[in-house]
Amino acid sequence: MSDMKKQIRSFVVENFLFGNDEGLKNDTSFLDDGIIDSTGILELVNFLEEEFSISVDDEELIPENLDSIDNVLSYLERKRA
């Protein structure tokens, strides 16, 4: 598992799952499974911007970019390329 993926997973587990990552797969939908709500997405974006020195544009706030660990990782890799 890449360092970025570990950081993303750790952030989600600590901030939204109270440290319990049971059942959280890398492709688990944050929204469909009720892990992150709209306020949580903003927290996730803030974390990504600070941790990975990127800027998330409003039009990028879509599930395809931010709705699972795998989606976030792919989005970050595109942003940093």
Secondary structure by P-SEA (a helix, b strand, c coil): ccaaaaaaaaaaaacccccccccccccccccccccccaaaaaaaaaaaaaacccccccccccccccccaaaaaaaaaaaac
